[in-house]
């Protein structure tokens, strides 16, 4: 080849190199990713425009600087990446960088070592936005978890496939562990105790129908206890999950019931105060004239007078009960033996019990049991309850009276009959005015009994089973 030919070929090669270098420079500088060239000492010698933008620096500031000086913390993760880079001559990962203007960024990087050429190249991509979103998501999840676990209400996340989460309060209310609940299907949980199924299924149907639904459901537990639980469920809260918020409202319902009974008692008291005296005065006159007439009447008419006198006494008893309800009783309490009061009561009722073919069986744990009380009022309570027991046993039998200590603070007087028993619905209404299971009863006797025991700082509980009998448990404090 001639000298001219060699010159021409050399010029062509140089032009190609210039063109290639220009294309590379354009691509290098216009790349959206940050590209940095650095030598084996870690000194930067070439950067593109995107690198300046990401690192918040001018080209002059970056060139000549140490590439790793911007790493926010030389932690274990950074050390591992450097070891990988030295061993494999390349590495890929993410590091947190602190820019000269103190801005923190998460950069994804790919670094490659060119050993023969004496340079290394690192390509950076700013993933701070994704990092911030992930951080916000993590923070949001932490806040949600904090609220989820910290709330006093029970919370359950669930869908048609099963349960995904329950908080600590929910575990306590439903008396079930998280592990146990998550192992059950929704159907399995509902049908575990058949009594709960109808209302729980109805609640779920309404949730899918209305999207948000609230109801109070009596939940029966394996030992027979019942809690009234208020459920508020929102359908598809997120990710096809439903959220049920629930709380035990049993005490609230009991309190509302007590308030209702108290309001009723106040009304009855006002009514009693208005009519009791108005009735008692003419009744006294009638009773006197009947006694005068009775002395002068003989034969079959004396039976009629006996009935009239008996009914007048009954009316007087009702008036007395009205007056007990109408005004607060000024209690004159003394330490007295409950057993003595019970024995005196049983003596008063012994004749009636004999006529009904009923025996009294007593079981007193201690010889003496003294409480602060007004003896006549306690006697009235015992008479009311024992007379009720006699009247529900028309075929005879036995009434069991037992006393025992309860929690070192109370004496418990239990009066048990073997009568027909009382249904659960009727038990709830015992002690209300004018509610009675007897044909000729007024319901005032039990109401007065409840009031007297309450004034003695005690309380009454009733247990009953239809067809087997009823037990009244009267609790009186020792002091």
C-alpha positions in Angstrom: 0.0 0.0 0.0 1.3 3.5 -0.9 2.0 6.1 1.7 -1.0 8.1 0.4 -3.2 5.0 0.9 -2.0 4.5 4.4 -2.7 8.2 5.2 -6.2 7.9 3.8 -7.0 4.8 5.8 -5.6 6.4 9.0 -7.8 9.4 8.4 -10.8 7.2 8.0 -10.1 5.4 11.2 -9.6 8.7 13.1 -12.9 10.0 11.7 -14.7 6.8 12.8 -13.1 7.1 16.2 -14.2 10.8 16.4 -17.7 9.9 15.3 -17.8 7.0 17.8 -16.5 9.2 20.6 -19.1 11.9 19.7 -22.0 9.4 19.7 -20.7 8.0 23.0 -20.4 11.5 24.5 -24.0 12.3 23.4 -25.4 9.1 24.7 -23.3 9.4 27.9 -24.4 13.0 28.6 -28.1 12.5 27.6 -28.6 9.3 29.6 -31.3 9.5 32.2 -29.2 7.4 34.5 -26.3 8.9 36.4 -22.9 7.5 35.0 -19.6 8.0 36.8 -16.2 6.8 35.8 -13.6 6.4 38.6 -10.1 5.0 38.9 -8.8 2.2 41.2 -8.2 4.8 43.9 -11.9 5.7 43.9 -11.3 9.1 42.3 -14.0 10.3 39.9 -12.7 11.5 36.5 -15.8 11.6 34.3 -19.5 12.2 35.0 -22.6 12.9 32.9 -25.3 15.5 33.4 -27.6 13.1 35.2 -24.9 12.4 37.8 -24.6 16.1 38.5 -28.3 16.3 38.9 -28.7 13.3 41.2 -25.7 14.4 43.4 -26.8 18.0 43.5 -23.3 19.1 42.4 -21.5 20.7 39.4 -19.2 18.6 37.2 -16.2 20.5 38.6 -17.2 19.5 42.2 -17.7 15.9 41.4 -14.5 15.3 39.3 -11.6 14.7 41.5 -13.7 13.7 44.5 -13.8 10.3 46.1 -16.8 8.2 44.9 -17.7 6.7 48.2 -17.6 9.9 50.3 -21.3 10.5 49.6 -22.4 7.2 51.2 -24.6 8.1 54.2 -23.3 5.4 56.5 -20.5 2.8 56.0 -22.6 0.0 57.6 -22.4 -3.7 57.3 -24.4 -3.6 54.1 -21.9 -1.3 52.5 -19.0 -3.5 53.6 -20.7 -6.5 52.0 -21.2 -4.7 48.7 -17.5 -3.6 48.6 -16.4 -7.2 49.3 -18.6 -8.5 46.5 -17.3 -5.8 44.1 -13.6 -6.7 44.8 -14.3 -10.5 44.5 -16.6 -10.5 41.5 -15.5 -7.2 39.8 -19.1 -6.1 39.8 -21.9 -5.5 42.2 -25.5 -4.4 42.2 -27.6 -3.0 45.1 -29.0 0.0 46.9 -27.3 2.5 49.2 -28.4 5.6 51.0 -26.4 8.7 50.0 -26.2 12.1 51.6 -25.8 14.9 49.1 -23.7 18.1 49.6 -26.9 20.0 50.3 -27.7 17.4 53.1 -30.5 15.8 51.1 -30.9 12.1 51.7 -31.5 9.8 48.7 -31.7 6.1 48.1 -29.8 5.2 44.9 -29.9 2.0 43.1 -26.4 1.2 41.6 -24.6 -1.1 39.2 -20.8 -1.0 39.5 -18.3 -2.8 37.2 -14.5 -3.0 37.4 -12.5 -2.8 34.2 -9.2 -4.2 35.5 -7.1 -4.1 32.2 -8.2 -0.6 31.4 -7.6 0.8 34.9 -11.0 2.3 35.3 -14.4 1.5 36.9 -17.9 2.6 36.0 -21.0 3.0 38.2 -24.5 3.6 37.0 -26.9 5.2 39.5 -30.7 5.5 39.5 -32.6 7.6 42.0 -35.2 5.3 43.7 -35.9 7.7 46.6 -39.5 8.2 45.6 -40.1 4.5 45.8 -38.2 4.4 49.0 -40.3 7.2 50.5 -43.5 5.5 49.4 -42.3 2.2 50.9 -41.3 4.1 54.1 -44.7 5.8 54.3 -46.3 2.4 53.8 -44.3 0.9 56.6 -45.0 3.8 58.8 -48.7 3.5 57.9 -48.6 -0.2 58.7 -46.9 0.5 62.0 -49.6 3.1 62.9 -52.4 0.8 61.8 -50.8 -2.1 63.9 -50.5 0.3 66.9 -54.1 1.3 66.6 -55.2 -2.2 65.8 -53.5 -3.7 68.9 -54.1 -0.7 71.2 -57.8 -0.1 70.8 -60.1 -1.3 73.6 -62.6 -2.6 71.0 -62.2 -6.0 69.4 -61.1 -6.0 65.8 -61.2 -8.8 63.2 -60.2 -8.8 59.6 -61.9 -11.5 57.6 -63.3 -12.5 54.2 -65.2 -15.5 52.7 -62.1 -17.6 52.9 -61.4 -17.1 56.6 -59.9 -14.9 59.3 -56.6 -13.0 58.7 -56.1 -11.1 61.9 -57.6 -10.3 65.4 -56.3 -7.9 68.0 -55.7 -8.6 71.7 -58.9 -7.0 72.9 -60.9 -9.2 70.4 -59.2 -12.4 71.7 -60.3 -11.4 75.3 -63.9 -10.6 74.3 -64.3 -13.8 72.3 -62.2 -15.8 74.7 -60.2 -17.4 71.8 -56.5 -17.3 70.9 -55.4 -15.7 67.6 -53.8 -19.0 66.5 -57.0 -20.9 67.2 -59.2 -18.4 65.4 -57.0 -18.2 62.3 -57.1 -22.0 62.0 -60.9 -21.8 61.7 -63.0 -21.0 58.7 -65.8 -18.4 59.2 -68.4 -21.1 58.8 -66.5 -23.3 61.3 -66.3 -20.5 63.9 -70.0 -19.7 63.5 -71.2 -23.4 63.7 -68.9 -24.2 66.6 -71.7 -23.4 69.0 -75.0 -23.9 67.2 -76.9 -21.3 69.3 -74.8 -18.5 67.8 -75.3 -19.5 64.1 -78.7 -17.9 63.3 -77.9 -14.3 64.4 -74.2 -14.4 63.2 -75.3 -15.6 59.8 -78.0 -12.9 59.7 -75.4 -10.3 60.5 -73.1 -11.4 57.7 -76.0 -11.5 55.2 -76.9 -7.9 56.1 -73.2 -6.9 55.8 -73.0 -8.1 52.2 -76.4 -6.6 51.5 -75.9 -3.1 53.1 -72.0 -2.9 53.1 -72.1 -1.5 56.7 -74.2 -3.2 59.4 -74.5 -3.1 63.1 -76.3 -5.4 65.5 -76.1 -6.7 69.1 -75.8 -10.5 69.3 -76.0 -12.7 72.3 -72.9 -15.0 72.0 -73.1 -18.3 73.9 -69.8 -19.8 75.1 -68.9 -23.5 75.7 -69.6 -23.3 79.4 -73.1 -21.8 78.8 -72.3 -18.2 79.7 -73.8 -15.5 77.4 -72.2 -12.2 76.4 -74.1 -9.6 74.5 -71.7 -8.3 71.9 -72.3 -5.3 69.6 -70.8 -5.9 66.1 -70.2 -3.1 63.5 -68.9 -4.6 60.3 -67.8 -2.8 57.1 -67.6 -4.8 53.9 -64.4 -4.7 51.8 -62.5 -2.2 53.9 -59.4 -3.0 51.8 -57.9 -5.8 49.7 -61.2 -7.7 49.8 -61.1 -7.8 53.6 -64.0 -7.0 55.9 -63.5 -5.3 59.2 -65.6 -6.2 62.3 -65.4 -3.9 65.3 -67.0 -5.3 68.4 -67.4 -4.8 72.1 -69.0 -6.5 75.1 -72.1 -4.5 76.0 -73.5 -6.9 78.6 -72.8 -4.6 81.5 -74.4 -1.6 79.6 -77.5 -3.6 78.9 -77.7 -4.7 82.6 -77.3 -1.0 83.6 -80.0 0.1 81.2 -82.2 -2.6 82.6 -81.5 -1.5 86.2 -82.3 2.1 85.2 -85.5 1.0 83.6 -86.5 -0.9 86.7 -85.5 2.1 88.9 -87.6 4.4 86.7 -90.5 1.9 87.1 -90.0 1.8 90.8 -90.1 5.6 91.0 -93.4 5.7 89.1 -94.8 3.0 91.4 -93.6 4.8 94.4 -95.3 8.0 93.3 -98.4 6.1 92.5 -98.3 4.3 95.9 -97.8 7.6 97.8 -100.8 9.1 96.1 -103.3 6.2 96.7 -102.2 4.2 99.7 -103.4 6.6 102.4 -106.6 7.4 100.4 -107.4 3.6 100.4 -106.3 2.9 104.0 -108.7 5.3 105.6 -111.9 3.9 104.1 -110.6 0.4 104.5 -110.2 1.0 108.3 -113.8 2.1 108.5 -115.1 -0.9 106.4 -113.1 -3.3 108.6 -114.6 -1.9 111.8 -118.2 -2.0 110.5 -117.7 -5.6 109.1 -116.6 -6.7 112.6 -119.7 -5.0 114.2 -122.0 -6.7 111.7 -120.3 -10.1 112.0 -121.1 -10.2 115.7 -124.8 -10.0 115.0 -124.9 -12.5 112.0 -125.1 -16.2 112.4 -125.4 -19.3 110.2 -124.3 -19.5 106.6 -123.7 -15.7 106.4 -120.8 -16.0 108.8 -118.9 -17.7 106.0 -119.3 -14.7 103.8 -118.1 -12.4 106.5 -115.0 -14.6 106.9 -114.3 -14.3 103.2 -114.8 -10.5 103.3 -112.5 -10.2 106.4 -109.8 -12.3 104.6 -110.0 -10.2 101.5 -109.8 -7.0 103.5 -106.6 -8.3 105.2 -105.2 -9.0 101.7 -105.9 -5.5 100.6 -104.2 -4.2 103.8 -101.1 -6.3 103.0 -101.0 -4.8 99.5 -101.4 -1.3 100.9 -98.5 -2.0 103.3 -96.3 -3.1 100.4 -97.3 0.1 98.5 -96.2 2.2 101.5 -92.8 0.4 101.7 -92.2 1.3 98.0 -93.6 4.8 98.4 -91.2 6.1 101.0 -87.6 5.4 102.1 -87.4 3.2 105.2 -85.5 4.5 108.2 -83.6 1.4 109.0 -82.8 0.7 112.7 -80.2 -1.9 112.2 -78.6 -4.1 114.9 -76.3 -7.1 114.8 -78.7 -10.0 114.8 -78.5 -13.7 114.0 -79.9 -14.6 110.6 -80.5 -18.2 111.7 -82.8 -16.9 114.5 -84.8 -14.8 112.1 -85.1 -17.7 109.7 -86.3 -20.1 112.5 -88.9 -17.6 113.6 -90.1 -17.2 110.0 -90.3 -21.0 109.5 -92.4 -21.2 112.7 -94.8 -18.7 111.3 -95.2 -20.7 108.1 -95.2 -24.1 109.7 -99.0 -24.5 109.8 -99.4 -23.5 106.1 -96.5 -25.9 105.1 -98.2 -28.7 107.1 -101.5 -28.1 105.2 -99.6 -28.2 101.9 -97.8 -31.4 102.9 -94.4 -29.6 102.6 -91.4 -30.1 104.9 -88.7 -27.5 105.6 -85.1 -28.8 105.4 -82.4 -26.5 106.9 -78.7 -26.6 106.5 -76.8 -23.9 108.5 -73.0 -24.2 108.1 -72.4 -22.2 111.3 -74.1 -22.1 114.7 -74.5 -18.4 114.6 -74.4 -15.9 111.7 -74.8 -12.2 112.7 -75.4 -9.4 110.3 -76.4 -5.7 110.6 -80.1 -5.8 109.8 -83.7 -4.8 110.6 -85.1 -8.1 111.7 -88.8 -7.5 110.8 -87.9 -6.4 107.3 -85.7 -9.5 106.7 -88.5 -11.6 108.1 -90.8 -10.0 105.5 -88.4 -11.0 102.7 -88.1 -14.6 103.9 -91.9 -14.8 104.3 -92.4 -13.5 100.7 -89.9 -16.0 99.2 -90.8 -19.0 101.2 -94.6 -18.5 100.7 -93.9 -18.3 97.0 -92.1 -21.7 97.3 -95.0 -23.2 99.1 -97.5 -22.0 96.5 -95.6 -23.5 93.5 -95.6 -27.0 95.1 -99.3 -28.0 95.1 -98.4 -31.7 95.3 -96.2 -31.3 98.4 -92.5 -31.9 98.8 -89.7 -30.1 100.6 -88.2 -26.6 100.7 -84.5 -26.4 101.4 -83.1 -23.5 103.4 -79.3 -23.2 103.5 -76.8 -20.6 104.8 -73.1 -20.4 103.9 -70.3 -17.9 103.8 -69.6 -16.3 100.4 -66.2 -14.7 99.7 -65.7 -13.8 103.4 -67.8 -10.7 102.9 -71.3 -12.0 102.6 -73.6 -14.7 104.1 -75.7 -16.4 101.4 -79.2 -17.5 102.3 -80.5 -20.0 99.7 -84.2 -21.0 99.5 -84.8 -23.8 97.0 -88.1 -25.3 96.0 -88.9 -28.3 93.7 -91.7 -26.5 91.9 -92.4 -25.9 88.2 -89.5 -23.6 87.7 -89.3 -20.3 85.8 -88.2 -19.7 82.2 -85.2 -17.5 81.3 -87.4 -14.7 79.9 -89.6 -14.7 83.1 -86.5 -14.6 85.3 -85.4 -11.3 83.7 -88.7 -9.7 84.8 -88.8 -10.9 88.4 -88.9 -8.0 90.9 -90.7 -5.7 88.5 -94.0 -4.2 89.7 -97.2 -6.1 88.8 -95.2 -8.9 87.2 -96.1 -12.2 88.7 -96.5 -15.9 87.8 -99.4 -16.4 90.1 -103.1 -15.9 89.2 -103.9 -13.6 92.1 -100.5 -12.1 92.6 -99.5 -8.4 92.3 -95.8 -8.8 91.9 -95.2 -6.3 94.7 -94.0 -8.9 97.2 -90.8 -9.7 95.3 -90.3 -6.0 94.4 -90.5 -5.1 98.1 -88.1 -8.0 98.9 -85.5 -6.7 96.4 -85.8 -3.2 97.8 -85.3 -4.3 101.4 -82.2 -6.4 100.6 -80.8 -3.5 98.5 -81.3 -1.2 101.5 -79.3 -3.7 103.5 -76.5 -3.3 101.0 -77.1 -6.9 99.7 -78.4 -8.4 96.5 -80.6 -11.3 95.3 -79.8 -13.8 92.6 -82.3 -16.3 91.2 -81.5 -19.7 89.5 -84.2 -21.7 87.9 -84.8 -24.6 85.6 -88.3 -25.3 84.1 -89.7 -28.5 85.6 -87.1 -28.8 88.3 -87.4 -25.9 90.6 -86.1 -22.5 91.7 -83.4 -21.2 94.1 -83.4 -17.7 95.5 -79.9 -16.7 96.8 -80.0 -13.7 99.2 -76.6 -12.1 99.9 -76.2 -10.0 103.0 -72.9 -8.3 104.1 -71.4 -9.2 107.5 -70.6 -5.5 108.2 
